[in-house]
Amino acid sequence: MKKRNHYSAEFKSKVVLEVLQEASTVNEIAAKYDINPVMINRWKSEFLERAAEIF
């Protein structure tokens, strides 16, 4: 059984900001960091939903 990875908020933010810059596709970024693209899209959705809380 594979152990779950736990990613820091800083790492998630870094990945999401890279996706939002649109310099690379989600699949390319997922391959770069060895993360499932679905996970990145989930982080992106959560990031965008909660962005208003910052302001």
ZILIN-V214659 format. One line per field, one symbol per residue. burial: I if it has 24 or more other C-alpha atoms within 12 Angstrom, else O. Layout:
burial->???
//
This chain:
burial->OOOOOOOOOOOIOOIIOIIOOOOOOIOOIOOOOOIOOOOIIOIIOOOOOOOOOOO
//
